[in-house]
Amino acid sequence: MTAQLIAPSTHKFTTQQYQLMHESGVFAEGDRLELINGEIREMSPIGRKHVSCIIRLVKLFEKKLGDRAMVSAQNSVLLNNHAQPQPDIAVLKWRDDFYEEHLPTPDDILLIIEVADSTVAYDRDEKMPLYAANGIPEMWIFNVNKKIIEGYTQPSASGYKRMQRYDQGDALSILPFPDVTFNWSELF
């Protein structure tokens, strides 16, 4: 009799399973987790520069966008059946129910912002392709150590087709609101 080798397999969770685990208390209060391609990932601790950048961005975006959009900080979005990431900021279409009925989906998302101090590679290599494949129209990565913003547009199944780098002296705007501009100096 010969032995057969069985290749190890990884169980991929669905967003429904992930949400049920949250609701049933499988995870501890305060655990920083997200579901990426069916895998539950622990998120990096948030450093001082990261916190400061998010606070600044939320305040600035809410001031400039007013009631034209909603700014959601460090809350989950539902991309597909195997992805429920927790971006640092999601700029969302306005909804009167404040997304009480369901998490924002790709149709609701205008812009995703990931703030990175130690996670630039993870945000660029893991999360960015996921956002692009799910049709998120625009994504920005804020590298707080180098004070550089990478803007990505034109999503496709293989990633974003266009990347623009912004640094000191540059101005940015969100695709659906070209009249609302952000100067690099305001963002850092």
TAZI-V828502 format. One record per pair of residues at least 24 apart in sequence whose ideal C-beta (glycine too) atoms are under 6 Angstrom apart, sorted by the first residue. I is the first residue (numbers start at 1). J is the second residue. D is the distance in whole Angstrom. If there is no record, write none. Layout:
I & J & D
I & J & D
//
This chain:
12 & 38 & 3
12 & 82 & 6
13 & 38 & 5
14 & 81 & 5
15 & 78 & 6
15 & 81 & 6
15 & 84 & 5
18 & 84 & 6
34 & 85 & 5
34 & 86 & 4
35 & 84 & 4
37 & 82 & 6
38 & 82 & 4
44 & 118 & 6
44 & 119 & 5
47 & 117 & 5
49 & 117 & 5
49 & 144 & 4
50 & 115 & 5
50 & 117 & 5
53 & 115 & 5
53 & 142 & 6
53 & 144 & 5
54 & 88 & 6
54 & 115 & 6
57 & 89 & 6
60 & 186 & 6
64 & 180 & 5
70 & 94 & 6
76 & 103 & 6
77 & 104 & 5
78 & 103 & 4
78 & 105 & 5
79 & 134 & 4
80 & 134 & 6
83 & 130 & 6
87 & 112 & 5
87 & 114 & 6
88 & 113 & 6
88 & 114 & 5
88 & 115 & 4
89 & 113 & 4
106 & 134 & 5
106 & 135 & 5
106 & 136 & 6
109 & 136 & 5
110 & 176 & 5
111 & 138 & 5
111 & 174 & 5
112 & 136 & 5
112 & 139 & 5
113 & 140 & 5
114 & 141 & 5
115 & 142 & 5
116 & 143 & 6
117 & 144 & 5
117 & 145 & 6
129 & 159 & 5
132 & 159 & 5
132 & 160 & 5
133 & 157 & 5
137 & 175 & 6
138 & 175 & 5
147 & 188 & 5
//
